[in-house]
Amino acid sequence: MPVLTDHDQEVRAREIENALASVRMEGLEPSAEAKALFEHYVDGDLTAEDLDSAFARHLESKHGPVRLPGN
């Protein structure tokens, strides 16, 4: 994993702040686990793809697999 510059971390932090603001406008609050994953992303421990995969694993372990009609 490449080391992120301060600018890269600032960009990632803004991305997360925007995402959290959107979620909070819906009246929701991310779990402590979700916030920890976001922090790892901002710190550069996770890529965007890693973050997506980590969320998928987290949500599946918490809620089971998501089944959509036609799948």
Backbone as CSV, one residue per row, in Angstrom:
resi,resn,N_x,N_y,N_z,CA_x,CA_y,CA_z,C_x,C_y,C_z
1,MET,0.858,-1.175,0.000,0.000,0.000,0.000,0.900,1.232,0.000
2,PRO,0.729,2.116,-0.996,1.547,3.326,-1.041,1.208,4.272,0.111
3,VAL,2.201,5.030,0.512,1.995,6.019,1.574,1.257,7.215,0.975
4,LEU,0.228,7.656,1.674,-0.555,8.789,1.205,0.096,10.100,1.619
5,THR,-0.028,11.090,0.753,0.414,12.433,1.111,-0.636,13.059,2.021
6,ASP,-0.274,14.163,2.635,-1.236,14.895,3.464,-2.441,15.311,2.624
7,HIS,-2.166,15.738,1.389,-3.258,16.150,0.496,-4.200,14.980,0.218
8,ASP,-3.629,13.798,-0.058,-4.461,12.612,-0.305,-5.351,12.311,0.897
9,GLN,-4.785,12.415,2.079,-5.568,12.153,3.289,-6.661,13.200,3.468
10,GLU,-6.356,14.449,3.144,-7.370,15.508,3.244,-8.518,15.250,2.274
11,VAL,-8.187,14.808,1.063,-9.217,14.498,0.066,-10.090,13.353,0.575
12,ARG,-9.452,12.305,1.092,-10.212,11.172,1.616,-11.078,11.591,2.799
13,ALA,-10.557,12.423,3.666,-11.329,12.884,4.828,-12.559,13.659,4.373
14,ARG,-12.401,14.501,3.344,-13.556,15.250,2.820,-14.581,14.298,2.208
15,GLU,-14.110,13.275,1.498,-15.032,12.287,0.926,-15.868,11.646,2.030
16,ILE,-15.216,11.258,3.104,-15.909,10.603,4.217,-16.846,11.591,4.908
17,GLU,-16.402,12.811,5.113,-17.264,13.826,5.743,-18.527,14.041,4.920
18,ASN,-18.392,14.102,3.608,-19.556,14.274,2.733,-20.491,13.073,2.810
19,ALA,-19.918,11.881,2.809,-20.736,10.673,2.899,-21.476,10.620,4.236
20,LEU,-20.786,10.952,5.317,-21.416,10.946,6.637,-22.510,12.007,6.732
21,ALA,-22.271,13.164,6.142,-23.290,14.217,6.161,-24.552,13.740,5.446
22,SER,-24.378,13.057,4.336,-25.520,12.541,3.580,-26.302,11.518,4.402
23,VAL,-25.581,10.619,5.049,-26.218,9.585,5.873,-26.959,10.229,7.041
24,ARG,-26.315,11.202,7.643,-26.932,11.864,8.803,-28.159,12.671,8.406
25,MET,-28.181,13.202,7.181,-29.367,13.918,6.714,-30.558,12.971,6.608
26,GLU,-30.280,11.691,6.448,-31.331,10.676,6.396,-31.734,10.219,7.794
27,GLY,-31.094,10.800,8.808,-31.432,10.459,10.182,-30.708,9.232,10.702
28,LEU,-29.634,8.849,10.046,-28.883,7.658,10.444,-27.536,8.057,11.024
29,GLU,-26.961,7.166,11.789,-25.622,7.369,12.345,-24.833,6.081,12.133
30,PRO,-23.656,6.172,11.506,-22.844,4.976,11.282,-22.417,4.337,12.605
31,SER,-22.241,3.032,12.550,-21.787,2.291,13.732,-20.322,2.605,14.021
32,ALA,-19.881,2.226,15.200,-18.475,2.399,15.566,-17.583,1.621,14.603
33,GLU,-18.053,0.439,14.178,-17.278,-0.372,13.242,-17.126,0.343,11.902
34,ALA,-18.203,0.952,11.432,-18.155,1.683,10.159,-17.212,2.876,10.277
35,LYS,-17.290,3.587,11.376,-16.412,4.738,11.573,-14.944,4.307,11.600
36,ALA,-14.669,3.145,12.199,-13.296,2.635,12.234,-12.809,2.303,10.825
37,LEU,-13.683,1.715,10.004,-13.302,1.430,8.619,-13.009,2.718,7.864
38,PHE,-13.841,3.735,8.057,-13.597,5.024,7.413,-12.238,5.589,7.826
39,GLU,-11.928,5.473,9.103,-10.660,5.984,9.615,-9.479,5.272,8.951
40,HIS,-9.587,3.961,8.800,-8.521,3.193,8.131,-8.361,3.635,6.681
41,TYR,-9.465,3.969,6.025,-9.409,4.463,4.653,-8.702,5.819,4.598
42,VAL,-9.087,6.727,5.471,-8.470,8.057,5.489,-6.979,7.956,5.798
43,ASP,-6.612,7.062,6.710,-5.207,6.890,7.093,-4.376,6.225,6.002
44,GLY,-5.044,5.632,5.008,-4.311,4.978,3.927,-4.098,3.494,4.133
45,ASP,-4.706,2.937,5.182,-4.583,1.503,5.432,-5.441,0.690,4.471
46,LEU,-6.455,1.330,3.881,-7.367,0.660,2.951,-7.497,1.483,1.675
47,THR,-7.582,0.791,0.541,-7.944,1.460,-0.710,-9.463,1.562,-0.744
48,ALA,-9.984,2.271,-1.740,-11.442,2.357,-1.890,-12.026,0.964,-2.102
49,GLU,-11.327,0.142,-2.878,-11.794,-1.228,-3.123,-11.767,-2.050,-1.840
50,ASP,-10.698,-1.886,-1.052,-10.604,-2.577,0.242,-11.746,-2.152,1.155
51,LEU,-12.059,-0.860,1.144,-13.143,-0.338,1.985,-14.475,-0.967,1.582
52,ASP,-14.739,-1.027,0.279,-15.972,-1.660,-0.203,-16.058,-3.111,0.250
53,SER,-14.956,-3.840,0.091,-14.938,-5.254,0.493,-15.128,-5.412,1.996
54,ALA,-14.473,-4.537,2.757,-14.592,-4.612,4.217,-16.025,-4.341,4.660
55,PHE,-16.686,-3.370,4.013,-18.083,-3.098,4.340,-18.979,-4.266,3.960
56,ALA,-18.737,-4.862,2.817,-19.541,-6.014,2.403,-19.408,-7.146,3.417
57,ARG,-18.179,-7.432,3.853,-17.969,-8.485,4.863,-18.640,-8.119,6.179
58,HIS,-18.485,-6.857,6.589,-19.076,-6.407,7.852,-20.599,-6.533,7.815
59,LEU,-21.205,-6.045,6.748,-22.666,-6.083,6.658,-23.179,-7.514,6.538
60,GLU,-22.457,-8.361,5.806,-22.896,-9.748,5.687,-22.790,-10.470,7.019
61,SER,-21.723,-10.189,7.778,-21.587,-10.852,9.077,-22.643,-10.367,10.062
62,LYS,-23.054,-9.112,9.906,-24.031,-8.540,10.828,-25.470,-8.862,10.430
63,HIS,-25.745,-8.851,9.126,-27.129,-8.993,8.649,-27.356,-10.199,7.739
64,GLY,-26.314,-10.933,7.417,-26.457,-12.055,6.498,-26.402,-11.555,5.065
65,PRO,-26.385,-12.482,4.130,-26.294,-12.081,2.723,-27.565,-11.344,2.280
66,VAL,-27.354,-10.383,1.408,-28.469,-9.620,0.856,-28.972,-10.336,-0.379
67,ARG,-30.244,-10.637,-0.419,-30.830,-11.300,-1.566,-31.787,-10.338,-2.251
68,LEU,-31.547,-10.111,-3.515,-32.408,-9.231,-4.291,-33.198,-10.059,-5.276
69,PRO,-34.417,-9.621,-5.617,-35.189,-10.364,-6.610,-34.394,-10.492,-7.899
70,GLY,-34.396,-11.665,-8.450,-33.677,-11.910,-9.695,-32.258,-12.375,-9.495
71,ASN,-31.767,-12.387,-8.235,-30.406,-12.868,-7.976,-30.435,-14.317,-7.550
